[in-house]
Each structure stands twice: as structure tokens, then as C-alpha cells.
């Protein structure tokens, strides 16, 4: 009886660990995808800012 309880407890612990590990992996993947999207947005924003600066410089030179 004690052995059954010990084995069952060990099994539940392993299942809980597997579930926790899976959650960590899913969250980690979501965070890395979010980081990639944020980097893409930052690059696009930097490009737009530099284009705007070039246009404003051209406008000032044209005056």
C-alpha cells in the first residue's frame, strides 16, 4: 500500500513537472516571437524616421 502511494506520488510529480516544462517552453517561444516582431517594428520605425529626416533636409536645401 505504501509502495503504491509512493509510486503514484512520483508519477504525479513527473506529470506536474512535464506540464510545467511545457508551459515554460510555450511561453519562451511566444516571448521570442514577440521579440522578433518588436525588432521588425523598430527597424521599420527607424527607416521611416530616417526617410522623414532626409525629406526635411531636402526641403530645407530647396528653400
N, CA, C and O atoms as CSV, one atom per row, in Angstrom:
chain,resi,resn,atom,element,x,y,z
A,1,UNK,N,N,0.830,-1.200,0.000
A,1,UNK,CA,C,0.000,0.000,0.000
A,1,UNK,C,C,0.869,1.257,0.000
A,1,UNK,O,O,0.622,2.199,-0.753
A,2,UNK,N,N,1.883,1.254,0.851
A,2,UNK,CA,C,2.781,2.407,0.916
A,2,UNK,C,C,3.531,2.558,-0.401
A,2,UNK,O,O,3.765,3.672,-0.870
A,3,UNK,N,N,3.904,1.428,-0.992
A,3,UNK,CA,C,4.622,1.459,-2.269
A,3,UNK,C,C,3.741,2.052,-3.360
A,3,UNK,O,O,4.220,2.830,-4.185
A,4,UNK,N,N,2.459,1.693,-3.376
A,4,UNK,CA,C,1.533,2.231,-4.373
A,4,UNK,C,C,1.409,3.749,-4.227
A,4,UNK,O,O,1.395,4.475,-5.221
A,5,UNK,N,N,1.321,4.215,-3.002
A,5,UNK,CA,C,1.211,5.660,-2.753
A,5,UNK,C,C,2.486,6.365,-3.209
A,5,UNK,O,O,2.427,7.444,-3.799
A,6,UNK,N,N,3.636,5.754,-2.933
A,6,UNK,CA,C,4.908,6.355,-3.327
A,6,UNK,C,C,5.029,6.423,-4.850
A,6,UNK,O,O,5.462,7.438,-5.397
A,7,UNK,N,N,4.649,5.351,-5.528
A,7,UNK,CA,C,4.721,5.318,-6.991
A,7,UNK,C,C,3.740,6.330,-7.588
A,7,UNK,O,O,4.070,7.043,-8.537
A,8,UNK,N,N,2.552,6.382,-7.031
A,8,UNK,CA,C,1.549,7.333,-7.512
A,8,UNK,C,C,2.024,8.771,-7.293
A,8,UNK,O,O,1.849,9.628,-8.159
A,9,UNK,N,N,2.611,9.019,-6.157
A,9,UNK,CA,C,3.140,10.354,-5.866
A,9,UNK,C,C,4.249,10.725,-6.843
A,9,UNK,O,O,4.300,11.855,-7.330
A,10,UNK,N,N,5.129,9.783,-7.127
A,10,UNK,CA,C,6.215,10.011,-8.081
A,10,UNK,C,C,5.654,10.289,-9.471
A,10,UNK,O,O,6.134,11.182,-10.170
A,11,UNK,N,N,4.645,9.531,-9.868
A,11,UNK,CA,C,4.019,9.712,-11.185
A,11,UNK,C,C,3.383,11.098,-11.283
A,11,UNK,O,O,3.546,11.787,-12.291
A,12,UNK,N,N,2.663,11.505,-10.244
A,12,UNK,CA,C,2.015,12.826,-10.247
A,12,UNK,C,C,3.076,13.926,-10.307
A,12,UNK,O,O,2.888,14.925,-11.001
A,13,UNK,N,N,4.164,13.756,-9.604
A,13,UNK,CA,C,5.247,14.740,-9.640
A,13,UNK,C,C,5.842,14.847,-11.039
A,13,UNK,O,O,6.109,15.947,-11.522
A,14,UNK,N,N,6.049,13.713,-11.683
A,14,UNK,CA,C,6.607,13.725,-13.048
A,14,UNK,C,C,5.646,14.398,-14.026
A,14,UNK,O,O,6.075,15.179,-14.876
A,15,UNK,N,N,4.370,14.107,-13.915
A,15,UNK,CA,C,3.374,14.729,-14.791
A,15,UNK,C,C,3.328,16.239,-14.554
A,15,UNK,O,O,3.269,17.018,-15.506
A,16,UNK,N,N,3.353,16.645,-13.306
A,16,UNK,CA,C,3.337,18.074,-12.986
A,16,UNK,C,C,4.587,18.763,-13.536
A,16,UNK,O,O,4.507,19.876,-14.058
A,17,UNK,N,N,5.738,18.102,-13.419
A,17,UNK,CA,C,6.975,18.672,-13.957
A,17,UNK,C,C,6.897,18.789,-15.478
A,17,UNK,O,O,7.326,19.795,-16.044
A,18,UNK,N,N,6.356,17.771,-16.141
A,18,UNK,CA,C,6.235,17.805,-17.596
A,18,UNK,C,C,5.304,18.936,-18.039
A,18,UNK,O,O,5.588,19.634,-19.013
A,19,UNK,N,N,4.209,19.111,-17.330
A,19,UNK,CA,C,3.274,20.198,-17.664
A,19,UNK,C,C,3.950,21.551,-17.453
A,19,UNK,O,O,3.822,22.439,-18.297
A,20,UNK,N,N,4.657,21.720,-16.360
A,20,UNK,CA,C,5.341,22.986,-16.087
A,20,UNK,C,C,6.405,23.269,-17.142
A,20,UNK,O,O,6.549,24.408,-17.588
A,21,UNK,N,N,7.144,22.250,-17.538
A,21,UNK,CA,C,8.169,22.418,-18.566
A,21,UNK,C,C,7.540,22.823,-19.890
A,21,UNK,O,O,8.061,23.687,-20.595
A,22,UNK,N,N,6.433,22.205,-20.219
A,22,UNK,CA,C,5.725,22.542,-21.467
A,22,UNK,C,C,5.256,23.996,-21.439
A,22,UNK,O,O,5.378,24.706,-22.437
A,23,UNK,N,N,4.726,24.436,-20.315
A,23,UNK,CA,C,4.275,25.829,-20.192
A,23,UNK,C,C,5.454,26.778,-20.374
A,23,UNK,O,O,5.344,27.785,-21.073
A,24,UNK,N,N,6.575,26.459,-19.748
A,24,UNK,CA,C,7.763,27.309,-19.877
A,24,UNK,C,C,8.218,27.382,-21.334
A,24,UNK,O,O,8.566,28.458,-21.818
A,25,UNK,N,N,8.217,26.259,-22.029
A,25,UNK,CA,C,8.650,26.255,-23.426
A,25,UNK,C,C,7.708,27.063,-24.303
A,25,UNK,O,O,8.161,27.799,-25.179
A,26,UNK,N,N,6.403,26.939,-24.082
A,26,UNK,CA,C,5.433,27.698,-24.873
A,26,UNK,C,C,5.586,29.194,-24.619
A,26,UNK,O,O,5.563,29.992,-25.556
A,27,UNK,N,N,5.741,29.571,-23.360
A,27,UNK,CA,C,5.909,30.989,-23.029
A,27,UNK,C,C,7.208,31.524,-23.626
A,27,UNK,O,O,7.243,32.644,-24.136
A,28,UNK,N,N,8.273,30.729,-23.564
A,28,UNK,CA,C,9.554,31.148,-24.127
A,28,UNK,C,C,9.443,31.365,-25.633
A,28,UNK,O,O,9.982,32.337,-26.162
A,29,UNK,N,N,8.752,30.470,-26.319
A,29,UNK,CA,C,8.578,30.615,-27.767
A,29,UNK,C,C,7.760,31.864,-28.076
A,29,UNK,O,O,8.087,32.608,-29.001
A,30,UNK,N,N,6.711,32.096,-27.314
A,30,UNK,CA,C,5.891,33.297,-27.534
A,30,UNK,C,C,6.708,34.557,-27.298
A,30,UNK,O,O,6.574,35.532,-28.038
A,31,UNK,N,N,7.552,34.546,-26.273
A,31,UNK,CA,C,8.384,35.720,-25.996
A,31,UNK,C,C,9.376,35.968,-27.129
A,31,UNK,O,O,9.596,37.117,-27.513
A,32,UNK,N,N,9.971,34.919,-27.662
A,32,UNK,CA,C,10.942,35.111,-28.747
A,32,UNK,C,C,10.242,35.606,-30.003
A,32,UNK,O,O,10.788,36.440,-30.726
A,33,UNK,N,N,9.027,35.100,-30.277
A,33,UNK,CA,C,8.276,35.598,-31.425
A,33,UNK,C,C,7.904,37.062,-31.227
A,33,UNK,O,O,7.960,37.852,-32.169
A,34,UNK,N,N,7.527,37.424,-30.010
A,34,UNK,CA,C,7.203,38.825,-29.711
A,34,UNK,C,C,8.435,39.702,-29.901
A,34,UNK,O,O,8.338,40.810,-30.428
A,35,UNK,N,N,9.587,39.207,-29.473
A,35,UNK,CA,C,10.827,39.959,-29.632
A,35,UNK,C,C,11.145,40.170,-31.112
A,35,UNK,O,O,11.580,41.253,-31.503
A,36,UNK,N,N,10.929,39.144,-31.934
A,36,UNK,CA,C,11.167,39.287,-33.368
A,36,UNK,C,C,10.245,40.330,-33.978
A,36,UNK,O,O,10.678,41.147,-34.792
A,37,UNK,N,N,8.978,40.305,-33.589
A,37,UNK,CA,C,8.016,41.281,-34.108
A,37,UNK,C,C,8.415,42.691,-33.673
A,37,UNK,O,O,8.359,43.628,-34.470
A,38,UNK,N,N,8.817,42.840,-32.415
A,38,UNK,CA,C,9.225,44.158,-31.926
A,38,UNK,C,C,10.468,44.661,-32.662
A,38,UNK,O,O,10.564,45.850,-32.965
A,39,UNK,N,N,11.407,43.781,-32.947
A,39,UNK,CA,C,12.596,44.176,-33.712
A,39,UNK,C,C,12.214,44.632,-35.105
A,39,UNK,O,O,12.753,45.618,-35.608
A,40,UNK,N,N,11.286,43.921,-35.733
A,40,UNK,CA,C,10.820,44.302,-37.066
A,40,UNK,C,C,10.163,45.684,-37.036
A,40,UNK,O,O,10.394,46.513,-37.916
A,41,UNK,N,N,9.342,45.917,-36.010
A,41,UNK,CA,C,8.679,47.216,-35.868
A,41,UNK,C,C,9.720,48.310,-35.642
A,41,UNK,O,O,9.610,49.394,-36.214
A,42,UNK,N,N,10.731,48.035,-34.810
A,42,UNK,CA,C,11.783,49.026,-34.558
A,42,UNK,C,C,12.536,49.367,-35.843
A,42,UNK,O,O,12.813,50.537,-36.108
A,43,UNK,N,N,12.868,48.354,-36.640
A,43,UNK,CA,C,13.583,48.610,-37.895
A,43,UNK,C,C,12.733,49.458,-38.841
A,43,UNK,O,O,13.232,50.386,-39.477
A,44,UNK,N,N,11.453,49.129,-38.925
A,44,UNK,CA,C,10.551,49.891,-39.796
A,44,UNK,C,C,10.421,51.335,-39.303
A,44,UNK,O,O,10.411,52.265,-40.110
A,45,UNK,N,N,10.322,51.525,-38.003
A,45,UNK,CA,C,10.226,52.877,-37.446
A,45,UNK,C,C,11.511,53.653,-37.709
A,45,UNK,O,O,11.451,54.828,-38.070
A,46,UNK,N,N,12.668,53.024,-37.536
A,46,UNK,CA,C,13.936,53.700,-37.814
A,46,UNK,C,C,14.034,54.105,-39.280
A,46,UNK,O,O,14.515,55.193,-39.598
A,47,UNK,N,N,13.577,53.227,-40.174
A,47,UNK,CA,C,13.613,53.531,-41.600
A,47,UNK,C,C,12.716,54.724,-41.910
A,47,UNK,O,O,13.105,55.621,-42.659
A,48,UNK,N,N,11.517,54.734,-41.333
A,48,UNK,CA,C,10.594,55.837,-41.576
A,48,UNK,C,C,11.142,57.149,-41.020
A,48,UNK,O,O,10.991,58.198,-41.646
A,49,UNK,N,N,11.774,57.097,-39.854
A,49,UNK,CA,C,12.357,58.308,-39.257
A,49,UNK,C,C,13.474,58.843,-40.142
A,49,UNK,O,O,13.557,60.047,-40.387
A,50,UNK,N,N,14.335,57.944,-40.621
A,50,UNK,CA,C,15.444,58.410,-41.463
A,50,UNK,C,C,14.927,58.979,-42.779
A,50,UNK,O,O,15.472,59.962,-43.281
A,51,UNK,N,N,13.877,58.371,-43.348
A,51,UNK,CA,C,13.286,58.922,-44.575
A,51,UNK,C,C,12.716,60.313,-44.318
A,51,UNK,O,O,12.872,61.216,-45.140
A,52,UNK,N,N,12.062,60.478,-43.188
A,52,UNK,CA,C,11.483,61.784,-42.844
A,52,UNK,C,C,12.587,62.824,-42.668
A,52,UNK,O,O,12.435,63.962,-43.113
A,53,UNK,N,N,13.687,62.454,-42.031
A,53,UNK,CA,C,14.803,63.385,-41.860
A,53,UNK,C,C,15.398,63.776,-43.204
A,53,UNK,O,O,15.717,64.943,-43.434
A,54,UNK,N,N,15.549,62.785,-44.102
A,54,UNK,CA,C,16.105,63.091,-45.420
A,54,UNK,C,C,15.181,64.047,-46.180
A,54,UNK,O,O,15.651,64.976,-46.837
A,55,UNK,N,N,13.871,63.821,-46.091
A,55,UNK,CA,C,12.913,64.703,-46.768
A,55,UNK,C,C,12.972,66.111,-46.196
A,55,UNK,O,O,12.916,67.089,-46.942
A,56,UNK,N,N,13.085,66.221,-44.861
A,56,UNK,CA,C,13.127,67.550,-44.254
A,56,UNK,C,C,14.424,68.270,-44.632
A,56,UNK,O,O,14.422,69.485,-44.830
A,57,UNK,N,N,15.531,67.527,-44.733
A,57,UNK,CA,C,16.793,68.142,-45.165
A,57,UNK,C,C,16.681,68.612,-46.611
A,57,UNK,O,O,17.141,69.702,-46.951
A,58,UNK,N,N,16.067,67.786,-47.467
A,58,UNK,CA,C,15.895,68.170,-48.871
A,58,UNK,C,C,14.987,69.393,-48.979
A,58,UNK,O,O,15.214,70.270,-49.813
A,59,UNK,N,N,13.974,69.447,-48.146
A,59,UNK,CA,C,13.059,70.588,-48.156
A,59,UNK,C,C,13.761,71.860,-47.726
A,59,UNK,O,O,13.509,72.922,-48.294
A,60,UNK,N,N,14.635,71.775,-46.735
A,60,UNK,CA,C,15.371,72.953,-46.260
A,60,UNK,C,C,16.394,73.403,-47.297
A,60,UNK,O,O,16.610,74.602,-47.475
A,61,UNK,N,N,17.024,72.452,-47.980
A,61,UNK,CA,C,18.002,72.797,-49.017
A,61,UNK,C,C,17.312,73.442,-50.216
A,61,UNK,O,O,17.891,74.309,-50.870
A,62,UNK,N,N,16.098,73.033,-50.504
A,62,UNK,CA,C,15.358,73.558,-51.643
A,62,UNK,C,C,14.873,74.978,-51.417
A,62,UNK,O,O,14.616,75.695,-52.384
A,63,UNK,N,N,14.740,75.403,-50.174
A,63,UNK,CA,C,14.210,76.749,-49.887
A,63,UNK,C,C,15.185,77.840,-50.194
A,63,UNK,O,O,14.876,79.016,-50.002
